[in-house]
Amino acid sequence: MPWFKVDDQSTFHKKVVAAGNSAWGALVRMGAHSCAQMSDGRVPKTVARLIATPKELQRLVNVGLLTRLGDDYAIMPGGYEIHDFLDYNPSREELEAQQSRKSSAGKLGNARRWGSRPHVAEGIAGATGAAIAGATALRSGAPSPIPSHPIPSQTCEAEPASLTLASPAPGPVKSRKKPQTPCPSSEATAEEVTAWFDRWRIPATDPEAVRLLNWARSKGATYADWHACWSNWKSRTATPPGIPPTGPTPPSRALILVPRYAGDQ
């Protein structure tokens, strides 16, 4: 169903301000109901009375946002019609034409889908035809062509080939994991080691980078992301925030001797 369109400039429109917040909210509810019922902006009197009070309906009529339909009106006598509804919202005819186009497009897409799979289409057509033939045979007493639905006291020796759908052979399973790579060996040149550092964005001038490289060589480590390994390495070796650097331990207060002078006695 379509959505009821509301003008973004209606917040402080003179008609909306004159009608009041409660009356404007009731009008929006009536517009949503009309869109759901595809009634072209017309609301029955019973529905309008459930949504708004008589005073709110009268205020909407006075400012020109609603039009009261006469009791002799052909469609919804005594109801209400939203002003300029069809100027901003689709009519019932347009909605039905849109639904018809969507239905036709869905049928066309379905035909194209099954048309691109002839073996599936043939199998479905064969199964449907066999079901019809089985029902006919059941009434006439002839053997049933459907192996899964045999007629009592009758059996089928073989399954028709038209009911068997060939399943495609499974293809190779592709792994989504990134391949793990080793670090440069001890026999690598300085240019190769520098290129490896640059590739994984590891600062070659950092002493910890050399320690990481030596550790990886000794362990034969392999990683899919050496930059992440470097980040973890630095986070473990860095001093946590809030902890002072190591140094000489200050003396305990209990061991500090304060000299006393004669004048303090």
Secondary structure, DSSP 8 states (H G I E B T S, - for coil): -------TT-TT-HHHHHH-HHHHHHHHHHHHHHHHHT-TTEE-HHHHHHHS-HHHHHHHHHHTSEEE--TT-SSSTT-EEETTHHHHS--HHHHHHHHHHHHHHHHHHHHHHHHT-HHHHHHHHHHHHHHHHHHHHHHHT---S-TTS--TT---SS--GGG-------------S---EE---TTS-HHHHHHHHHHTT--TTSHHHHHHHHHHHHHT-EES-HHHHHHHHHHHHS--TT----------GGG------GGG-
